[in-house]
């Protein structure tokens, strides 16, 4: 099991604006009700995003112009560091 950031919104009136997360999420409502609108990643090019959508990977990961990543989120810098560490072994 991997752990990650935890977001706690204590108020039933909390509103979270349209956004996307780079990782899978589990939404757990402890009390009351909440309305969620989910959009497919393939809809991103037709939405008003902060930045120009460059690519939507088959797994749903969205790349913006000037910020390319692999489908798993690795940057070119991450790949270079991994290759250098591997070469030193």
N, C-alpha and C positions, 0 to 999 in steps of 0.2 A: 504494500500500500504506500503510495506516495502522498506526502503532505504538501500543502501549498498555502497561499494566502487565505485568510478567513475574513469574510465581511459580515459584520453583524449590524443589522438595521433595527434598532429597538422600537421605533414608532410604527404604528399601523398606517400612518399617513406618509411614510417615507416614499418618495418618488425617485426613481433612478432613470435618468435620461437614456435615450437610444445609444447603445454602445455595443462593442463586441469584445469578447475575451479571447486571448490566444490559447487558452487551455480549456479542457472539458470542465464542466461545472456540475455540482449537485445542489439543487435548490431545495431547501427544507424550510417549510413554514410551520412554526410551532403553534400559532394561534391565529384565528381569523381567516381571512381569505385575501388573495392577491391575484390580480389579472396580469398575465404575461403575454406579450406579443413576440413571437419568434419568427424570424425571417431566415431564409436560406442564404448561405454565404454567396451563392450565385446572384442574389439580388443586389449585392454591394455596388456594382458599377452603375446601377440605376438610382442609387441613394445619394443624398448630399453628405458626403464623408469629409472628414478633415484630411485632405490629401487626395491625390489621384490614384485610384485603384489601378495597379499595374498587372496583378495576376491573382487569381483565386485557384489555389491548389486543389486537387481532387479530394483531399481530406478536409477542405473547408478553410484552411489557413489563408488569410488575405495578406497580400503584399502591396505596399504603397510605393509609388515612384520615389526613388532615392533611398529606400529602406528594404532592399531585397533580403529574403531569407529562403532557406530550403523549406520543404513541407513540414519538417519537424521543428522549425524555428531556428535552426543554426544559421549564423551569418557566415560570410566568407572568412571573416577574422576567426571565428570559432573553428572552422575547418582547417585553416592554416595552423593555428595553435595545436590542434590535435595531431596533425601530420608531423609537426616539429617534435612534439613529445614522443610520438611513435618512432621517429627516426633516431632519437637519442637512445633508445632501448637496445 
